[in-house]
């Protein structure tokens, strides 16, 4: 059996990813995107195949406004720590595992905001948030005139493994994000820069869609 990719990850590569995640964490915390220690971040590190990969993820229960040496840990494609540690990966690590497996992306950012939670409930019956003709759709490399997208919404269960099959079934590779009902958005990209860009675009679009419904009175 071949050696797991995590065994060949250089210390400096791991440190680089931790530093980049720390910068993103600090930025998002300053925007109020991690209320009550919620949310989680991850970045893939090392080689990738759908069957074997490694990523750094935020540790569970940490104050994301603070920066400590215990903020992140490495996990494998099953969400299990790759190194001896007392830290626990984020409770939602299995969702990250599935998104990496399906997309091969390089980073996944998950936040809880009022607008992404509101629209996930407003459009729950149709299981997706419709966005029509808004400029920020171009952030997803969709350049159609008056483009229309539907951001998938999946159920939110306390038992995280029950969410994973819905993520697998509903994920749309054209749309780099998926909503958990009354919970928050997962956005991803090739790297941290692109994942952040996508996340910011989703947040703008969700606020737009919500306020448009208010203006239209429906």
Protein Blocks (a to p, Z undefined) as FASTA:
>chain_A
ZZdfklmpcfklmmmmmmmmmmmmmmmmmnopagghiacddddedjddfkbccdddddeh
iafkbccfklbccddfkopafbdcfbdcdfklmmmmmmmmmnopabdcddddfklmmmmm
mmmmnopacdehiaklmmnopabghiacddddddddfblmlmmmmmmmmocfkbgcddde
hibccdddfblmlmmmmmmmmmmmmmmmmmmmmmnoZZ
